[in-house]
Amino acid sequence: MTIYEDKTEGILVRVKPGFSLAQSDPIEGRFVFSYRVQLENQGTESGQLLFRYWLIHDATGEDTEVDGEGVIGEQPLLAPGEVHSYRSFCVLGSPSGYMQGHYVFQRADGRRFKVRIPRFNLEGPLPSLDLSAQGDEPVMH
């Protein structure tokens, strides 16, 4: 699996996406992708994650924007050297797409800044026509 990274103002964001076949139903057009995010404060000042913004792009052409407070119900405060990790997921209508976005952090002095979330690809199995299969449904490879 590929790990995507980006660093803004000392905050390193690492993302490791994956495909969840067990939660997906490719025949019904439901493709579930999980991702693990690790936030590491490599800077010299503390920062608290206040908000998140995601752009989720589906290969069908559909874009979804998600924004809100914190991540999975938390607004972690990262002192220098500290790490916060979490897992989440998204559901696409196609076997590929991508996600990207940013977090809004705040320093102890009240200054807010955006931390980039690197664009990362979501790749699941692609349907292909298997002529040896019975029925009209594509076989997943």
C-alpha positions as CSV (number, residue, x, y, z in Angstrom):
1,M,0.0,0.0,0.0
2,T,1.1,3.5,-0.8
3,I,1.6,6.0,2.0
4,Y,0.9,9.7,1.1
5,E,2.6,12.5,3.1
6,D,2.5,16.3,3.3
7,K,3.8,18.7,5.8
8,T,2.5,22.2,6.6
9,E,3.9,24.4,9.4
10,G,5.5,21.5,11.2
11,I,2.4,19.2,11.1
12,L,3.1,16.1,9.1
13,V,0.0,14.3,7.6
14,R,0.4,10.6,6.6
15,V,-2.4,8.8,4.9
16,K,-2.6,5.1,4.1
17,P,-5.7,4.1,2.1
18,G,-7.1,0.6,1.5
19,F,-10.0,-1.2,-0.1
20,S,-12.4,-3.2,2.0
21,L,-13.8,-6.0,-0.1
22,A,-15.7,-7.5,2.9
23,Q,-17.7,-4.2,3.3
24,S,-18.1,-3.6,-0.5
25,D,-20.7,-4.9,-3.0
26,P,-19.1,-4.3,-6.4
27,I,-22.1,-5.8,-8.3
28,E,-24.4,-3.2,-6.6
29,G,-21.8,-0.4,-7.2
30,R,-20.8,0.0,-3.6
31,F,-17.0,0.3,-3.0
32,V,-15.8,0.9,0.5
33,F,-12.4,2.4,1.1
34,S,-10.8,2.7,4.5
35,Y,-7.9,5.1,5.3
36,R,-5.6,5.6,8.3
37,V,-4.4,9.1,9.1
38,Q,-1.5,9.9,11.2
39,L,-0.8,13.5,12.3
40,E,2.6,14.2,13.7
41,N,3.7,17.6,15.2
42,Q,7.3,17.9,14.0
43,G,7.4,21.6,14.8
44,T,8.3,23.6,17.9
45,E,4.8,24.9,18.8
46,S,1.6,23.0,19.9
47,G,-1.3,23.0,17.6
48,Q,-4.9,21.9,18.0
49,L,-7.0,20.4,15.2
50,L,-10.3,22.3,15.1
51,F,-11.9,21.5,11.7
52,R,-11.6,19.2,8.7
53,Y,-12.5,19.6,5.0
54,W,-12.5,16.7,2.5
55,L,-13.1,16.6,-1.2
56,I,-14.0,13.0,-2.2
57,H,-14.0,12.4,-5.9
58,D,-15.6,9.3,-7.4
59,A,-14.5,8.1,-10.9
60,T,-18.2,8.4,-12.0
61,G,-17.6,12.2,-11.8
62,E,-19.4,12.8,-8.5
63,D,-17.7,15.0,-6.0
64,T,-18.6,15.1,-2.3
65,E,-17.5,17.8,0.1
66,V,-17.4,17.0,3.9
67,D,-16.5,19.5,6.5
68,G,-17.0,19.7,10.2
69,E,-15.4,19.9,13.6
70,G,-12.5,17.7,14.5
71,V,-11.9,14.2,13.4
72,I,-14.1,11.2,14.6
73,G,-15.4,13.3,17.5
74,E,-12.0,14.6,18.7
75,Q,-10.1,17.9,18.4
76,P,-6.6,16.6,19.4
77,L,-4.0,19.0,20.8
78,L,-0.6,18.0,19.5
79,A,2.5,19.2,21.5
80,P,5.8,19.1,19.7
81,G,6.7,15.5,19.0
82,E,3.2,14.1,19.6
83,V,1.3,11.9,17.2
84,H,-2.5,11.4,16.8
85,S,-3.9,8.6,14.6
86,Y,-7.4,7.7,13.5
87,R,-9.2,5.5,10.9
88,S,-12.2,6.3,8.8
89,F,-13.8,5.2,5.6
90,C,-15.8,6.4,2.6
91,V,-18.1,4.8,0.1
92,L,-17.8,5.3,-3.7
93,G,-20.0,4.2,-6.5
94,S,-17.0,3.2,-8.6
95,P,-13.9,1.2,-7.9
96,S,-11.6,4.3,-8.1
97,G,-11.4,7.9,-7.0
98,Y,-9.4,10.1,-4.7
99,M,-9.6,12.2,-1.6
100,Q,-7.8,15.4,-0.6
101,G,-8.5,18.3,1.8
102,H,-7.2,20.2,4.8
103,Y,-7.4,20.5,8.5
104,V,-7.7,23.8,10.4
105,F,-5.3,24.0,13.3
106,Q,-4.9,26.6,16.0
107,R,-1.8,27.7,17.8
108,A,-1.7,28.6,21.6
109,D,-1.8,32.3,20.6
110,G,-5.0,31.8,18.7
111,R,-3.6,31.9,15.2
112,R,-5.3,29.5,12.8
113,F,-3.7,27.8,9.8
114,K,-4.6,25.2,7.2
115,V,-2.7,21.9,7.1
116,R,-2.9,20.2,3.7
117,I,-4.1,16.6,3.5
118,P,-2.3,15.1,0.5
119,R,-4.4,13.9,-2.4
120,F,-4.5,10.1,-2.2
121,N,-5.9,7.6,-4.7
122,L,-8.6,5.1,-3.9
123,E,-8.2,2.0,-6.0
124,G,-10.4,-1.1,-5.8
125,P,-10.9,-4.1,-8.1
126,L,-12.0,-3.3,-11.6
127,P,-14.9,-5.2,-13.2
128,S,-14.0,-7.1,-16.3
129,L,-15.9,-9.4,-18.6
130,D,-15.0,-13.0,-17.9
131,L,-16.4,-15.1,-20.8
132,S,-16.1,-18.3,-18.8
133,A,-18.5,-17.0,-16.1
134,Q,-22.2,-17.9,-16.2
135,G,-24.8,-15.2,-16.1
136,D,-24.8,-11.5,-17.1
137,E,-22.9,-10.1,-14.1
138,P,-19.2,-9.1,-14.5
139,V,-16.6,-11.0,-12.5
140,M,-14.4,-9.0,-10.3
141,H,-10.6,-9.4,-10.8
